[in-house]
Amino acid sequence: MWLAIFVWLVPVIPLAWRNFCQGIAGIPTCAFDLRDELAGSPFELRPEDCDVIRRKFGRIGYQIDDFVAVQSTAIQSRLLKVAAIMHHLEQWCANGETFIERNSEHYAELLRVFDLVSFKAVRTLKSSAAVYGAIMHEGKVEPDDWHALDSLAAQDSPSNQLQLAAQNAAGGMLEDLRKDLDFMLDNLLLFIARGALAGEGDFAGRKRRLEAIGFTMKAPPPGIMWTVATAVAVTVGWSLLWLIALNRDISIPGDKLYGVMRMLIVTPAEFVVSFWLVHYLKRHYAFANEGMFGQPPVGFILSAGLLGALPIFPVQVYFDYNQFYDRNFWQVVLGDLPVLLFPWSLGTMTALLVQDSMWSSYKSRRMKRVLDGVVFGAGMVVAVLLISAIHRVSDIPVMELLDRTSTVVMVLGVFVCTFAFGFVIGYLVIARIREISSSSYVADKALISDQALMRA
């Protein structure tokens, strides 16, 4: 490990590794996601930037008297947005930002394109204003006199045709300018997104840097990782406490070490697979949402448990092979198949409880979480009862650890503890999964790319 750290400290190796990775993947996907988020986020020109941008435009002959009025137009607001971003990039360069130094050629190209677009914008805006002004003056029409404008457009005279041609030419110039500004703005957003990701390692730093430019950043929704980590921590802790408390009342069959490892590995894995799978399918495909007429997605609810149990099967087979090494392997595997009812019940209950309309009649969030815990705990108890009933008919090797337990221990140590364990998991986790995979968030996220540059 020390040798790897020492080798990595050599300046050439990290640079070569970064260049190799960027050569394969190009710009990371997170930069594109941040660019799309910036394109759809509100932007407001900061008061301290107004004077600087005013002076820059004044040097090329474009005087801005009313910034509020200017920002109300589509093209001029884009121009101001581009100018504000370029101003802050110049500040990054003056401060000696490492990202600007590494991408000096790209930054120089952006400066050159910005100069060209600025002169083109000034020329186009002045020309289009002159054309429309001449048309209004020639036709003696006020801008808000729509009746006169309609009658003017209906005239079929040489002068009107000339005015129409001039109007179409001015509109074409404005449309070409808008496309140029959109193209440059798209590159600028990607460039500052890369700069923010390269210079800041957390969201707070990126938010501070981007809001200094004028963007409004929203905190990202909590990820599934911390939610699943909570479930894993509770599961491991509860399993250890259960083994310690019932150490004298239970007898782990087969190899005891693998029996303990099975409980500490397979059980958390079942929760991880079920929670992540339902979250992924709901968030990306809306499989766990109600239909058009409010009917629950029964097909998905039943199949989610099956999909969650399939990845657990090879892990279960591995522990069957090692824990019961002195028995017939295929008999052990077939005998432990009913145990898969437990991960099936976890996936089924998760798919049922994460629907957006679940407990919609209750306004209290705490009450919803309590109901989640009650349903989840009851579902786990039912699954354990089914497995125990099957074990009485057909031997399940894993369930042999409960053969010597008394009725009191069976009721209190298994069923009551299982309900309490399920209640804690349901109370802590289910509401979070329902919120972070909500269909409303998915819809907003999907609209970001469609709304790109619309708020510029």
N, C-alpha and C positions, 0 to 999 in steps of 0.2 A: 504493500500500500504506500509506504514512504517512497519507494522507487518510482511508483506511478505519479505521485505528487511532484517529485523532483523533476521528472521528465516533462510534466505538463507546465512547469514553471519556465521552461526554455521558451523564449519569445516566438520562435519560428513555428513551433508545433501547434499552438492554439490558432494562429493565423492561418496556417495551412489547412487545419481541420475545418475552420469556419469557411474558408474559400471552397473546400471540397463539398461541404454540405450545401452551401448556397449554389454551387454549380449544379448539383443534382436536383435540388428542390426549388431553386430560384428564390423568390421572396416567400417567406413563411406564410402559411394560411392565416395565422393570427393577424398579420398585417393587413390582409385583404378584409378580414372581418372588421377590424378597427376602422379601416377606410370606409366601409359601408355604413358603419355606425356614425362616423363623422358626417357622411353625406346626408344622413337622415336626421341628424341632431340640429337643434336651433343654433343660429349664429347671430351674434350681436357685436357690432363694431364698438370697441372700447373707447371711452372718451379720450384717454391719453394717446390713442393712436390717430385720432381725427386730424390733429394739426399736422402730423408727419405726412399722412396720406394727402392732405390738402396741398402741402408744399410740393410733394412729388408730382401730383397732377398739374399743379400750376406751372411747373417747369416745362411741360409739354403743351401748354396752352389750353388746359381744361380746368376751368374754375368751377368749384363746387360751392354753391351758396347755401344749399339746404340739404344736409345729409339725410334727414328723415324722408324728404321727398325723393331723393335719389335712390334710397334703398327700397322704395316702394315699387320700382320698376325692375323687371326681371333681369335685363342685361346689365344695367348699371349696378345693381346689387351684386351680381356676379363679379363685376370688375372690382368693386370695393372689397369683396371677400378675398379675391386673389391678391389684391394689393396689401391687405392686412396680413395675409399669410407670408407673403414675400418679405414684408417688413420684419416680421419675427424671425424668419430664416436669416435675415441679415444680422439680427441680434445674436442668434445662435453662432453665426460665423465670427462675429466680433468677440464673443465670449470664448472662442476657441473650442467649440464643441467637437468631440472626437468623431461623432457621426458625420459632421459636415466635412471634416478633413478626409475621412475615408471615402466619401462620396463627392469629392470636390468637382469632378467632371460632370456629374449629374446636376449638381447645384449650379455650375456655370452655365449649363445648357438651359436650366430653368430661368436664370437671369436673362439670358439672350431672348428666349421665347417671350418672357414677360415684357421686355422692351418693345418687341415687335407687336405683341397683342395690344399693348397700351396705346401705341401710335395708331394702330388700326382702329381701335375702339373710339379714340378721339375723332379720327377722321370720319368714321361711319356715323357716329352719333351726331356730329355737326352737320354732315351731309343730309342725313335723314330728317333732322329737324328743319333744315332749310327747305327740303323738298315738300314736307308736309305743311310748313308755313306758307310756301308759295301757293300750294293747292288751296288752302283755306282763304288766302288773300284773293286769289283769282276768282274763286267761286263765291266770295263774300258770304262765307258760312262760318258760324261760330262752332267751336268744338263740341258743345253740348246740344246743338240744334239737330237732332236726329232726323226730323222730318225733312229739313233742307238737305242733309247728307244723303238720304234715300232718293230724293228727287234728283240730286246731282249725279248719283250713280246710275240712275235710269236714263239719263240723257245720252243720246247717240250722236254726238257731234265730234268733229276733229279735235277741238280743244279738250273735250272730256276724255277722248281716247288717249290724248297725250298725257293728261293728268293721271289717267289710270295706269299708263305705262310707267310713268315716274313713280307712282305709288307702289307698283309691283317691284320696281327696281330697288326702291328704298326698303321694302319689306324683305327682299332677297338679301340685301346687304346686312340687315339686322339679323336674319336667320343664320347667315354664314358666320357672323360675329358671335352669335350665341353658341354655335357648335364649337368654334375655336376656344371660347371661354370654358365651355363644359369639358372639353378635352384637356385643357391645361389644369382646370380645377381638379379633375380626376387624378392627374399625375401628382399635383401638389398634395392632395389628401393622402395619397399613398406614401409620398415622401415624408410627410410629417408623422404619419402613423408609424413608419419604420423608425424615424428618429425618436419618437416617444417610447417605442418598445426597446430600442437599443440603449436609451439613456436612463430608463426607469424600470426597475424590476417588479414594482407592485402597482396596483390600480391607483392608489392615492397619489403616487408620483406622476403617473401619466395624466391623471385628472388635473392635477395642479398645472402641469405644463401645457396641456391643451386648452384649459379654461383661461390661461393667460393670453392665448391667442384670440379667444372670443367664443369658443364652443361651449355648449352646455352638455356635460357628461353625466350620465346616469349610472349609478352603481349596478354592476351586473348581478343577476339573480344568483342566489346561493347554489352552488353546484351539488351534484349528487354524491360527490366523494365524501364530504363531511357527514352527510346524512348516513351513508353506508358505514362510515367509520364509527359513528355513534352506535349503530346496530351491532357491529362487530365487537366493540368494547363491552357493551352490555352483555352480549352472548357469551363471550369468553369469561368475563367476571362471574356471571350467573352460573355457568357450567362448573367453574372451579369451586364456588361456594357449595353447589349441589353435591359435587363429589366429596368434598370435605365433610359436609353435614351428614351424608348418608354412607360414609365409608364403612361403617360396621353393619349396615343393613342391606347392602347390595354386594354382589360378587360379579366382577367383570369376567365374562367368559373368554376363553382363549388367551392370547398374549395380552397381559394387562397394560403394558406400555402402549401397544397399538390401540387398545381399547380406549385409553385416556386420550391419546392423540386423535383418535377418530371423533371423539366428542368435541375436542377443542378446535378441530379443523373442519370437519364435514358440516357441523351445525352452523358455524358462521358463514361457510361457503354457500349454504342453502339460502340464507337471508341475502347475501350479497348478490347472488344470481337472480333471485326473484325480484328484489327491489330495483336493481339496475335494468333488468330486462323490461319490466313494466314501465319504468320511467322512460326508457329509450323508445319503446314502441308508442307510448302515449305522446311524447314530446315531438317525435319526428313524423309519426303516421296517424296520430289521433285515434288509435285503435280502441282506447279505453273510454272514449266519449260516447254519449248517448246518440241515438239516431235522430233523424229529422223530426220524428213525432214523439221523442222523449223515451223511447223504449231502451232498456239497458242492453249493452252489447253482450248478450249471453254467450255467443260463440267465442268471443275473445276471452271472457272471464273464465270459461272452462278450459280453453286451450292454453292460456297463459301459464297455468300450473303445469301442464304437460311440457311446455317449452322450458320451464324452469327446472323440471326434474331430469330432463335428458342430460344436461351437462354434469349433474351430480352423479349419474350412474357410473361412469368410469372411475370417479374418485371412490365411490362406494365399493366397486369391484376391487380396487387396489387394496383397500383396508380389509376386505373379506379375505383376500389371498394371504395377507401378512398376519392378521389377527387369528384366523382359524387355519393355520398352516398344516395342522395335523388332521384335518377333515377333508372330505371330498370337495374339491373346489367348486364344481358345478352345482352340487347340492346346496352349498352355502350361498352361492350367487342367486340361485332360484328361490331359496328360502328367505333371503333378505330383500327380495323384490317388493313386498308390501311396505317396506320402510319408506319407499319413494312416495307413499301417500303424504308424508309430512312435507317435503318440498312442494308437492302438488297443491296441498292446502295453502301453503304460504303464498305461492303465485296466484292462486285463485282469490284468496282474500285481499291481496294487494290490488289486483285488477278490479275487484269490486269496490274497494274503498277509495280509490284515487279518482273516481269520476267527479267531474266538476260540480255536479248537482247533488253530490252525497251530503246528507244532513243540511240541505239548503233551507229547511224550515227553521233551523236553529241559528240565531244571530251570534251567540257567544262562541268564540273560538275555543275556549276551554271546554265547553260542553261537547263540541265536535270532537276534540281530541280524546275526551273521556269515552265517547261512544266508539271511536276508532279502537281504543284500547279494549273495551268490553267485547266488541265483535272479534277482534284479532285474538284475544285470549280465549274466547269461547271456541273459535275455529280450531285453535291449536289443541284444546282439550278434546274436541270431537275427533281430530285426527289421531291423537294418542289412544283414545277409546277404540277406534276402528282397528288400529294396529294391534292393540292388546287382545281384542276379540278374535282377530285372525290368528294370533299366536296361540290361543287356546285350541283352535281347530288344527292348525298346521304350524309346526315349529318354525320360529324365526330366530336364527342364532343370536342376533344382536339383542333381542328382547329377553334372553335367558338371564340377564343381570337382575331382572325383577322377579325371578321364580321363587326366591327364598324370602321375599319381603312380606311382611304382615299386611293385613287389610288397612290398619291405621297408617302405616308408612306409605302404602299404595295410594291412599286417598290424600293424605296431607303432603307427602313428599313428592308425589308425581302429579296428581291432577290439580291440586291447589297451587303447587309451585309452577306448574305449566301455565295455569291461567294467569297467575301474577306475572310471570315472565312475559307472556304474550301481551298482557295489558301494558306493561312498561314499554315494550317495543312499539306497540301500536300508538301509544300516547306520544312517544318521542319522535317517531319516524314518519308515520303514514301522512299526517297533515303536511309535513315538509315536502314529501314526494308529490302530493296533490297540488301544492302551490307552485313548486319549481317546474313541474311539467304541465302547468295549466295551459289549456288551449288558447286562452286570451294572450298569454305571453308568446306562444308559438306564432299566432297570427300577426302580432306586432313585429316579431323578428322577421317573418317572411316578407312583410311589406317594406322593410328597410331598403332592399335592393330596388324595389319598384319606385320608391320615393326618392331615390338618389338624385341629388342636384335639384329637386323640386323646391326645396326651401332655400336654395342659394340666393 
